[in-house]
C-alpha cells in the first residue's frame, strides 16, 4: 500500500537538578504501520541517563483501573545499543522491570510490546477499556500499555509522535504543538490521556466554556460521532449546570465499537469506551449516556479532589486509597442525581435506579466496608463492582443527611464544589485526614455517618433517610413465585465467574469465592455466559440448578433447588408529605444556588 508516514516522538525533558537545569531528552518512535503481528514496535532514543535511571519500568497498574495489569508480561523483546549500534546487555529483573548494564552509554533501546486485546494471559486479564489494540483499521493506546519510564524520570515532561497511515485520524486529549508533537507534563499525564487512531468520525460541542470532542471508531461504520453527540447533549448540559463551571477547557470522549462490550475508563480530560457495535436503540443510547455521565463527572473527582496516593501514583508497587467510595461511589451518584435535577430522568426513574443498586448490593459481602474495599480493591476484584452500587447509595444518603442538617441549603453537591475550589488539580488532600476534613466542613453528626456507613458496615438507613423526603421504602415486599432466584451472587475474577454471596438456603452447599466452572454440564465462559444461562429464564420454582464449581482447586458437583424470587427494595412516593418532607424533597431534586 502507498501510505505517507506520520512520525511521532515521545520526549521527556529533565527540568531541574540540585544546582542547575539539565536537559535530558527521550524520543520514542512508535510504529503503527506494521500491524500484522499485533505488536507495537518502539524505538527509544534516550539522552544523559545515569546509574539512577538504569531501571526501565512498565506499569503494574494505573490510576482508576483498580486491577493488576503487569504490562511487562506483554513485552516480547527488549534490547539496548550504544552510539555505534553495538548491543549492550539489558536484562529483565522482574515482571515489569528491565535493567540497563551501562545507562551512560545507552543511546538506543528497541522493544516490542503486544496489544492486550488479542493477547491471552493466564490471570489478571487487562480490562479492554484500559488496554491496547492494533488492527488494520485502528489502534488504541492507553499510555501504560505501550510506554514506560526510567526510574527517577516519572515526573519529566513528555512529547509524543507516532508512525501511522496518512488517512487515519487521531483522537486524544493530548494537545499538539506546531511541530506535530503531542505534549504532556509527565508520564502520569500520558497514562491519563488515551489515544484512539484509525478510521474515526468526529463531532464537537460546547458545554459552557468547555469544548467537548467525540471520536468514534465503529467497525462497520454503523455508529457515528454525531449519533453519540445527539444522545449526550442534554446530559452534557446538565453536567455543566450541576458543576456550575467545568474545570477543563477541553474534554474528549473516545468510543471503540466492535464485537464486544467491556465498559469505560475515566480520565481527567478524557474517557475511553469499549462497546459492542449495534443499532443505537433508545435503550442502548440510554446505557451509553448513563455511563458517559459517570465518566464525565470525573473531571471533578479525582481531577479536582484527590489524595496524595492518586497524585503521586506508584506504578511499581501501587497503594490504593480508602477513598474509592468518593472517587467512584460519589461519581456514580452524581451521574444520576444531576440528570434528576435537570429533568432528564423522572423521580420514578431515579428510584428505580436506586432499587437496582440495592438489589445488586445484596449479592456482595455485607461485612466489607467501603473504606476497606477501597484499600483492598485490587485483591478483592470479585467485590469491587459494589463500589458503584453501595457506594452510590451511601452518597445519596449522605446528600439527604447534609440537606436535612442545613435545612435544605447545602447538600453533597455543594460540599463537592467547595472541596474542588479548595483543592483543584495540583493540590491533594491528606489520605488519612480526609474524613476529619469532611466533618469539619459540615456537621458533627457526619462523623457518625462516616463511622457507620463508610468506614463501618452498619445496615444502610434507607427507610429512615428517604422517609425524610416523603418517600416510603420497604426492604422486603413479598415473594414472586413465577420467577426463580439463584440464591447466590455472581462476580468476575481471574477471567472466571465467582460466587460473591450465598443466601441461607444454599449455605453449606456453596461458599463465597467458589468459581462457577460448568452450568448443566456446559463450561461457562465470558463468551457464552448469556447463552449458557438462558435456560434459567424458563425454570420454575423447585427445579434443580446443576453446577460444577471449583472449590479449593477441586471440582465439585452441586444441585440447588430454585427458590421463588423475593421482592426487595420498594420505593413509593408519598402523595401527601408533610410540609417539612416536601420542602426537603424540593431542595433535593434541584441544583441549589
C-alpha positions as CSV (number, residue, x, y, z in Angstrom):
1,X,0.0,0.0,0.0
2,X,1.2,3.5,-0.8
3,X,0.9,5.4,2.5
4,X,2.5,8.6,3.7
5,X,4.1,8.1,7.1
6,X,3.4,10.4,10.0
7,X,6.0,10.4,12.7
8,X,5.7,11.0,16.4
9,X,8.2,11.3,19.1
10,X,7.8,11.0,22.9
11,X,10.2,13.4,24.5
12,X,10.9,13.5,28.2
13,X,12.8,16.6,29.4
14,X,14.6,16.8,32.7
15,X,13.8,20.3,34.1
16,X,15.8,20.6,37.2
17,X,18.8,19.2,39.1
18,X,20.0,20.3,42.5
19,X,22.2,23.1,41.1
20,X,21.1,23.8,37.5
21,X,18.7,23.0,34.7
22,X,19.6,19.8,32.9
23,X,18.2,18.8,29.6
24,X,17.6,15.0,29.2
25,X,15.6,14.0,26.2
26,X,14.0,10.7,25.4
27,X,12.5,10.0,21.9
28,X,10.1,7.2,21.3
29,X,9.3,6.2,17.8
30,X,6.2,4.0,17.8
31,X,5.5,2.1,14.6
32,X,1.8,1.6,13.9
33,X,2.2,0.9,10.2
34,X,3.4,-2.7,10.7
35,X,0.3,-4.2,12.3
36,X,0.3,-7.8,11.1
37,X,1.7,-9.4,14.3
38,X,-0.3,-7.3,16.9
39,X,3.0,-5.8,18.2
40,X,3.8,-2.1,18.8
41,X,7.4,-1.6,17.6
42,X,9.1,1.0,19.8
43,X,12.4,2.7,19.3
44,X,13.6,4.8,22.3
45,X,16.5,7.3,22.0
46,X,17.5,8.4,25.5
47,X,20.0,11.0,26.5
48,X,22.0,11.6,29.6
49,X,21.0,8.5,31.6
50,X,22.8,7.9,34.8
51,X,23.0,5.0,37.3
52,X,19.9,6.4,38.9
53,X,18.0,5.8,35.7
54,X,19.2,2.3,34.9
55,X,15.8,0.7,35.5
56,X,13.1,1.0,32.8
57,X,9.7,0.5,34.4
58,X,6.5,-0.8,32.9
59,X,3.3,-0.3,34.9
60,X,2.0,-2.8,37.3
61,X,-1.3,-1.0,37.2
62,X,-2.7,2.5,36.6
63,X,-4.8,5.1,38.4
64,X,-8.5,4.3,38.2
65,X,-8.0,0.8,36.9
66,X,-8.2,-1.0,40.3
67,X,-6.6,-4.1,38.9
68,X,-3.2,-5.7,38.4
69,X,-2.1,-5.3,34.8
70,X,1.6,-6.2,34.9
71,X,2.3,-4.7,31.4
72,X,5.7,-6.2,31.4
73,X,4.0,-9.5,30.6
74,X,3.3,-8.1,27.1
75,X,6.9,-7.2,26.2
76,X,8.2,-9.5,23.6
77,X,11.7,-8.1,23.1
78,X,13.9,-5.5,24.7
79,X,17.4,-4.6,23.5
80,X,19.8,-1.6,24.2
81,X,22.6,-0.2,22.0
82,X,25.4,2.2,22.2
83,X,26.1,5.1,19.8
84,X,27.7,2.8,17.3
85,X,24.8,0.3,17.4
86,X,26.7,-2.2,19.4
87,X,24.3,-4.2,21.6
88,X,24.6,-3.6,25.3
89,X,23.4,-6.0,28.0
90,X,19.9,-5.4,29.3
91,X,18.1,-7.9,31.4
92,X,14.6,-8.4,32.8
93,X,14.9,-8.3,36.6
94,X,11.2,-8.6,37.4
95,X,7.8,-8.8,35.6
96,X,7.8,-5.1,34.8
97,X,11.4,-4.0,35.0
98,X,14.4,-4.1,32.7
99,X,17.9,-3.1,33.9
100,X,20.5,-1.5,31.6
101,X,24.1,-2.6,32.1
102,X,25.6,0.7,31.2
103,X,23.0,3.5,31.2
104,X,25.5,6.3,30.4
105,X,26.5,4.6,27.1
106,X,22.9,3.6,26.2
107,X,21.8,5.6,23.1
108,X,19.0,3.5,21.7
109,X,16.5,0.9,23.1
110,X,14.3,-1.1,20.8
111,X,11.4,-3.1,22.2
112,X,8.2,-4.7,21.0
113,X,5.1,-4.9,23.1
114,X,1.9,-6.9,22.3
115,X,-1.5,-5.4,22.2
116,X,-3.7,-6.6,25.2
117,X,-6.9,-7.1,23.3
118,X,-5.7,-10.2,21.4
119,X,-3.1,-11.5,23.8
120,X,-4.3,-14.2,26.2
121,X,-2.9,-14.3,29.7
122,X,-3.5,-16.9,32.4
123,X,-4.6,-14.4,35.1
124,X,-5.3,-10.8,35.6
125,X,-6.5,-10.0,32.1
126,X,-6.4,-6.3,31.3
127,X,-9.8,-4.7,31.0
128,X,-10.4,-3.8,27.4
129,X,-11.1,-0.2,28.1
130,X,-7.7,0.0,29.9
131,X,-5.9,-1.9,27.2
132,X,-4.4,-1.6,23.7
133,X,-5.4,-2.8,20.2
134,X,-3.6,-2.8,16.9
135,X,-5.6,-3.7,13.8
136,X,-5.7,-2.9,10.2
137,X,-8.1,0.0,10.5
138,X,-7.4,1.3,14.0
139,X,-5.2,1.4,17.0
140,X,-5.9,2.1,20.7
141,X,-3.2,3.1,23.1
142,X,-3.8,3.5,26.8
143,X,-0.4,5.1,27.8
144,X,0.7,2.5,30.3
145,X,0.2,-0.4,27.7
146,X,2.9,0.9,25.4
147,X,5.1,3.4,27.3
148,X,7.2,3.0,30.4
149,X,9.6,5.4,32.2
150,X,13.1,5.3,33.6
151,X,13.3,5.4,37.4
152,X,13.7,8.9,38.6
153,X,12.0,10.3,35.5
154,X,8.3,9.7,36.1
155,X,7.6,13.4,36.5
156,X,9.5,14.7,33.5
157,X,7.7,16.4,30.6
158,X,6.7,14.3,27.6
159,X,6.1,14.7,23.9
160,X,4.6,12.1,21.6
161,X,4.6,11.4,17.9
162,X,3.5,8.2,16.2
163,X,4.0,6.4,12.8
164,X,0.6,5.7,11.2
165,X,-1.2,5.7,7.9
166,X,-1.8,9.2,6.5
167,X,-5.6,8.5,6.1
168,X,-6.0,7.9,9.8
169,X,-7.5,10.3,12.3
170,X,-6.1,10.6,15.9
171,X,-8.3,11.3,18.9
172,X,-6.7,12.2,22.2
173,X,-6.8,14.8,25.0
174,X,-3.1,15.5,24.4
175,X,-2.5,18.8,22.7
176,X,-0.4,19.1,19.6
177,X,2.1,21.8,19.0
178,X,3.2,23.5,15.7
179,X,5.8,20.8,15.1
180,X,3.3,18.0,15.5
181,X,4.3,16.8,18.9
182,X,1.7,15.8,21.5
183,X,2.6,17.4,24.8
184,X,2.2,16.1,28.4
185,X,3.8,17.4,31.5
186,X,4.8,14.0,32.8
187,X,4.3,10.2,32.4
188,X,1.2,10.4,34.6
189,X,-0.4,12.6,32.0
190,X,0.4,10.2,29.2
191,X,-1.3,7.4,31.2
192,X,-4.2,9.8,31.8
193,X,-4.6,10.5,28.0
194,X,-5.5,7.5,25.9
195,X,-5.1,7.7,22.1
196,X,-7.5,6.3,19.6
197,X,-6.4,6.3,16.0
198,X,-7.7,5.0,12.7
199,X,-10.9,5.4,10.6
200,X,-12.6,7.7,13.0
201,X,-15.5,10.1,12.9
202,X,-15.5,13.3,14.9
203,X,-18.2,15.6,16.4
204,X,-17.8,18.6,18.7
205,X,-19.9,20.7,21.1
206,X,-19.6,23.5,23.6
207,X,-20.6,23.0,27.3
208,X,-20.4,26.3,29.0
209,X,-16.8,27.3,28.0
210,X,-15.6,23.7,27.6
211,X,-15.0,22.2,24.2
212,X,-16.2,18.6,24.0
213,X,-14.8,16.4,21.2
214,X,-16.1,12.9,20.4
215,X,-14.0,10.5,18.3
216,X,-15.6,7.2,17.3
217,X,-14.3,4.0,15.8
218,X,-17.1,1.8,14.5
219,X,-16.0,-1.4,12.8
220,X,-18.6,-1.2,10.0
221,X,-19.3,2.5,10.3
222,X,-22.7,1.8,11.9
223,X,-22.3,4.4,14.7
224,X,-21.0,7.9,14.0
225,X,-19.8,10.6,16.5
226,X,-22.8,12.7,15.5
227,X,-25.1,9.9,16.7
228,X,-23.3,9.8,20.1
229,X,-23.4,13.5,20.5
230,X,-27.1,13.6,19.9
231,X,-27.6,11.1,22.8
232,X,-25.4,13.1,25.1
233,X,-26.2,16.8,24.5
234,X,-28.8,17.1,27.3
235,X,-26.6,15.1,29.7
236,X,-23.6,17.4,29.0
237,X,-25.8,20.4,29.6
238,X,-27.0,19.0,32.9
239,X,-23.4,18.3,33.9
240,X,-22.4,21.9,33.2
241,X,-25.3,23.1,35.4
242,X,-24.5,20.7,38.2
243,X,-20.9,21.7,38.4
244,X,-21.6,25.4,37.7
245,X,-18.3,25.7,35.7
246,X,-16.4,22.8,34.3
247,X,-12.8,22.9,35.4
248,X,-11.3,21.9,32.0
249,X,-11.1,23.8,28.7
250,X,-11.4,20.6,26.6
251,X,-12.8,17.2,27.2
252,X,-12.5,14.2,24.8
253,X,-14.8,11.1,24.5
254,X,-13.2,8.2,22.7
255,X,-15.5,5.4,21.6
256,X,-14.5,2.0,20.3
257,X,-17.3,-0.1,18.8
258,X,-16.5,-3.6,17.6
259,X,-17.7,-7.1,18.7
260,X,-18.0,-7.0,22.4
261,X,-18.7,-4.6,25.3
262,X,-16.4,-4.1,28.2
263,X,-17.2,-0.7,29.8
264,X,-15.4,2.6,30.2
265,X,-12.3,4.1,31.9
266,X,-12.3,7.6,33.2
267,X,-9.5,10.1,32.9
268,X,-9.2,13.7,33.9
269,X,-9.5,15.2,30.5
270,X,-11.0,12.3,28.5
271,X,-12.6,8.9,28.8
272,X,-12.4,5.7,26.7
273,X,-15.4,3.4,26.0
274,X,-15.4,-0.1,24.5
275,X,-18.8,-1.3,23.4
276,X,-20.3,-3.8,21.0
277,X,-21.3,-2.3,17.7
278,X,-25.0,-2.4,17.5
279,X,-28.0,-0.4,16.5
280,X,-28.2,2.7,18.7
281,X,-31.7,2.0,20.1
282,X,-33.1,4.2,22.8
283,X,-32.2,1.6,25.4
284,X,-28.6,1.3,24.1
285,X,-28.3,5.0,23.8
286,X,-29.5,5.4,27.4
287,X,-26.9,2.9,28.6
288,X,-24.1,4.8,26.8
289,X,-25.4,8.2,28.1
290,X,-25.6,7.0,31.7
291,X,-22.0,5.6,31.5
292,X,-20.8,8.8,29.9
293,X,-22.4,10.9,32.7
294,X,-20.4,8.9,35.2
295,X,-17.1,9.2,33.4
296,X,-17.6,12.9,32.6
297,X,-18.1,13.7,36.2
298,X,-14.6,12.5,36.9
299,X,-13.4,16.0,35.8
300,X,-14.4,16.9,39.4
301,X,-13.2,13.8,41.2
302,X,-10.5,12.8,41.1
303,X,-9.2,15.6,38.9
304,X,-10.1,18.4,41.3
305,X,-10.4,16.3,44.5
306,X,-7.9,13.5,45.2
307,X,-5.5,12.3,47.8
308,X,-1.7,12.2,47.6
309,X,-1.9,8.5,46.7
310,X,-3.5,9.4,43.5
311,X,-1.4,12.4,42.7
312,X,1.9,10.6,43.3
313,X,0.8,7.2,41.9
314,X,3.2,4.3,42.4
315,X,3.2,2.3,39.1
316,X,5.7,-0.2,40.5
317,X,4.0,-1.1,43.8
318,X,0.6,0.6,43.8
319,X,-1.0,1.6,47.1
320,X,-4.8,2.1,46.9
321,X,-6.9,4.7,48.5
322,X,-9.6,4.2,51.2
323,X,-11.5,7.0,49.4
324,X,-12.5,4.9,46.4
325,X,-16.1,5.5,47.7
326,X,-15.6,9.2,46.9
327,X,-13.9,8.7,43.5
328,X,-16.4,6.1,42.2
329,X,-19.4,5.9,44.5
330,X,-20.0,9.7,44.7
331,X,-19.3,10.0,41.0
332,X,-21.9,7.3,40.2
333,X,-24.4,9.1,42.5
334,X,-23.7,12.4,40.7
335,X,-24.2,10.9,37.3
336,X,-27.8,10.0,38.3
337,X,-28.8,12.9,40.5
338,X,-27.6,15.6,38.1
339,X,-30.0,14.1,35.5
340,X,-32.8,14.2,38.0
341,X,-32.0,17.8,38.8
342,X,-32.3,18.7,35.1
343,X,-35.4,16.7,34.5
344,X,-33.7,14.3,32.1
345,X,-35.0,11.4,34.3
346,X,-38.1,11.4,36.5
347,X,-38.1,10.8,40.2
348,X,-39.6,7.4,39.5
349,X,-36.6,6.7,37.2
350,X,-34.2,7.7,39.9
351,X,-35.8,5.5,42.5
352,X,-35.8,2.5,40.1
353,X,-32.1,3.0,39.6
354,X,-31.6,3.1,43.4
355,X,-33.7,0.0,43.7
356,X,-31.4,-1.8,41.2
357,X,-28.3,-0.7,43.1
358,X,-29.7,-2.0,46.3
359,X,-30.6,-5.3,44.7
360,X,-27.0,-5.7,43.3
361,X,-25.6,-4.8,46.7
362,X,-27.5,-7.7,48.2
363,X,-25.1,-10.0,46.3
364,X,-21.9,-8.7,47.9
365,X,-20.2,-9.2,51.2
366,X,-22.0,-7.2,53.9
367,X,-19.0,-7.4,56.3
368,X,-16.8,-5.4,53.9
369,X,-16.8,-1.6,54.5
370,X,-16.5,0.9,51.6
371,X,-13.2,2.1,53.1
372,X,-11.7,-1.4,53.3
373,X,-12.9,-2.2,49.8
374,X,-11.0,0.9,48.5
375,X,-7.7,-0.2,50.2
376,X,-8.1,-3.8,49.0
377,X,-9.9,-3.3,45.7
378,X,-7.1,-5.0,43.7
379,X,-7.2,-8.2,45.6
380,X,-11.0,-8.1,46.0
381,X,-11.9,-8.0,42.3
382,X,-15.0,-10.2,43.0
383,X,-16.3,-7.4,45.4
384,X,-15.0,-4.3,43.5
385,X,-18.1,-3.7,41.4
386,X,-20.2,-3.0,44.5
387,X,-18.4,0.4,44.8
388,X,-20.8,1.6,42.1
389,X,-23.8,0.3,43.9
390,X,-23.4,0.6,47.7
391,X,-21.0,3.5,47.2
392,X,-23.6,5.4,45.2
393,X,-26.4,4.6,47.7
394,X,-24.3,5.8,50.6
395,X,-23.5,9.0,48.7
396,X,-27.3,9.5,48.2
397,X,-27.9,9.1,51.9
398,X,-25.1,11.5,52.7
399,X,-26.7,14.0,50.4
400,X,-30.0,13.7,52.2
401,X,-28.4,14.0,55.6
402,X,-26.5,17.1,54.7
403,X,-29.6,18.7,53.2
404,X,-31.5,17.9,56.4
405,X,-28.9,19.3,58.7
406,X,-28.6,22.5,56.6
407,X,-32.4,22.9,56.3
408,X,-32.2,22.4,52.6
409,X,-29.4,24.9,51.8
410,X,-26.4,22.6,51.3
411,X,-26.1,19.1,50.1
412,X,-23.4,16.8,48.8
413,X,-23.2,18.7,45.6
414,X,-22.3,21.9,47.4
415,X,-19.7,20.1,49.5
416,X,-18.1,18.7,46.4
417,X,-17.9,22.1,44.7
418,X,-16.4,23.6,47.9
419,X,-13.8,20.8,48.0
420,X,-13.0,21.3,44.3
421,X,-12.4,25.0,44.9
422,X,-10.2,24.3,47.9
423,X,-8.0,21.8,46.2
424,X,-8.0,21.6,42.4
425,X,-5.8,19.5,40.1
426,X,-2.5,20.4,41.6
427,X,-3.2,20.1,45.4
428,X,-4.0,16.8,47.0
429,X,-5.9,16.2,50.2
430,X,-4.4,14.2,53.1
431,X,-5.4,10.5,52.7
432,X,-5.6,9.9,56.5
433,X,-7.3,13.2,57.4
434,X,-10.0,13.5,54.7
435,X,-12.8,12.1,56.8
436,X,-11.9,14.7,59.5
437,X,-11.9,17.4,56.9
438,X,-15.4,16.4,55.7
439,X,-16.7,16.6,59.3
440,X,-15.0,20.0,59.9
441,X,-16.6,21.4,56.7
442,X,-20.0,20.1,57.6
443,X,-21.6,19.0,60.9
444,X,-20.5,16.9,63.9
445,X,-23.3,14.4,63.1
446,X,-21.4,13.4,59.8
447,X,-18.8,11.7,61.9
448,X,-21.3,9.1,63.0
449,X,-22.4,8.7,59.4
450,X,-18.9,8.1,58.2
451,X,-18.1,5.7,61.0
452,X,-21.3,3.7,60.4
453,X,-21.7,3.5,56.7
454,X,-18.3,4.3,55.0
455,X,-15.7,3.1,57.5
456,X,-18.2,0.7,59.1
457,X,-20.7,-1.9,58.0
458,X,-23.9,-0.9,59.7
459,X,-27.1,-1.6,57.7
460,X,-27.9,1.3,55.5
461,X,-30.7,3.6,56.9
462,X,-32.5,3.7,53.6
463,X,-36.0,3.8,55.1
464,X,-35.2,6.5,57.6
465,X,-33.4,8.8,55.2
466,X,-35.8,8.5,52.2
467,X,-38.6,8.9,54.7
468,X,-37.3,12.5,55.4
469,X,-38.2,13.2,51.7
470,X,-41.7,11.8,52.0
471,X,-40.6,8.7,50.1
472,X,-41.7,5.4,51.6
473,X,-39.3,2.4,51.4
474,X,-39.9,-1.3,52.2
475,X,-36.9,-3.6,52.2
476,X,-38.9,-6.9,51.5
477,X,-42.4,-6.6,49.9
478,X,-43.2,-10.3,49.2
479,X,-42.4,-13.2,47.0
480,X,-42.9,-13.7,43.3
481,X,-43.4,-17.5,42.7
482,X,-43.5,-17.0,39.0
483,X,-39.8,-16.2,38.9
484,X,-36.8,-18.0,40.4
485,X,-33.9,-16.8,42.5
486,X,-30.4,-18.3,42.3
487,X,-29.7,-17.9,46.0
488,X,-26.2,-16.6,45.3
489,X,-24.5,-13.6,43.7
490,X,-22.1,-13.8,40.7
491,X,-19.0,-11.8,40.2
492,X,-16.0,-12.0,37.8
493,X,-12.4,-12.7,38.9
494,X,-9.3,-14.0,37.2
495,X,-11.3,-14.5,33.9
496,X,-13.8,-16.7,35.7
497,X,-17.2,-16.3,37.3
498,X,-17.1,-16.4,41.1
499,X,-19.8,-16.7,43.7
500,X,-19.9,-13.4,45.7
501,X,-22.6,-14.1,48.3
502,X,-24.6,-17.1,49.4
503,X,-28.1,-16.9,50.8
504,X,-29.1,-19.1,53.7
505,X,-30.9,-21.8,51.7
506,X,-27.6,-22.6,49.9
507,X,-25.4,-22.4,53.0
508,X,-23.2,-25.5,53.3
509,X,-23.5,-26.2,49.6
510,X,-21.7,-23.1,48.2
511,X,-19.1,-20.8,49.6
512,X,-18.2,-17.2,48.7
513,X,-15.2,-17.4,46.5
514,X,-16.1,-20.6,44.7
515,X,-15.7,-20.4,40.9
516,X,-18.5,-21.5,38.6
517,X,-17.0,-23.9,36.2
518,X,-20.0,-25.5,34.5
519,X,-23.7,-25.0,34.3
520,X,-25.8,-28.1,33.5
521,X,-22.6,-29.8,32.2
522,X,-21.5,-26.9,29.9
523,X,-18.4,-24.9,30.7
524,X,-19.2,-21.2,31.4
525,X,-17.1,-18.6,29.7
526,X,-17.3,-14.9,29.2
527,X,-18.2,-15.5,25.5
528,X,-21.1,-18.0,26.2
529,X,-22.4,-16.9,29.6
530,X,-25.6,-15.4,28.3
531,X,-26.4,-18.4,26.1
532,X,-25.5,-20.9,28.8
533,X,-27.6,-19.3,31.5
534,X,-30.5,-18.7,29.1
535,X,-32.4,-21.7,30.4
536,X,-32.7,-20.1,33.8
537,X,-35.5,-17.9,32.4
538,X,-37.6,-21.0,31.7
539,X,-37.1,-22.6,35.1
540,X,-39.8,-22.9,37.7
541,X,-39.7,-22.9,41.5
542,X,-38.5,-26.3,42.7
543,X,-36.5,-27.1,39.5
544,X,-32.9,-28.2,40.1
545,X,-30.0,-26.0,39.2
546,X,-26.9,-28.2,38.4
547,X,-23.5,-26.6,38.8
548,X,-19.9,-27.7,38.7
549,X,-17.9,-25.4,40.9
550,X,-14.2,-25.1,41.7
551,X,-13.8,-25.2,45.4
552,X,-10.2,-25.0,46.8
553,X,-8.9,-26.1,43.4
554,X,-11.1,-29.2,43.2
555,X,-14.2,-29.8,41.1
556,X,-17.4,-30.2,43.0
557,X,-20.9,-31.1,41.6
558,X,-23.8,-29.4,43.3
559,X,-27.5,-29.3,42.9
560,X,-29.6,-26.3,44.1
561,X,-33.3,-26.1,44.3
562,X,-34.7,-23.0,42.5
563,X,-36.4,-20.8,45.1
564,X,-39.1,-18.2,44.5
565,X,-37.7,-14.7,44.0
566,X,-38.0,-12.4,47.0
567,X,-39.2,-8.9,46.0
568,X,-37.0,-6.3,47.6
569,X,-36.4,-2.6,47.9
570,X,-39.6,-0.9,47.0
571,X,-39.9,2.8,46.9
572,X,-43.2,4.7,46.8
573,X,-43.6,8.5,46.6
574,X,-45.9,9.7,49.3
575,X,-48.5,11.9,47.7
576,X,-49.3,13.6,51.0
577,X,-46.0,14.5,52.5
578,X,-45.6,16.9,55.5
579,X,-44.5,20.4,54.8
580,X,-41.0,19.6,56.1
581,X,-40.8,16.5,53.9
582,X,-42.0,18.4,50.8
583,X,-39.5,21.3,51.4
584,X,-36.6,18.9,51.8
585,X,-37.7,16.9,48.7
586,X,-37.9,20.1,46.6
587,X,-34.3,21.0,47.7
588,X,-33.1,17.5,47.0
589,X,-34.4,17.4,43.4
590,X,-32.8,20.7,42.1
591,X,-29.5,22.4,41.8
592,X,-29.1,24.8,44.7
593,X,-27.8,28.3,44.1
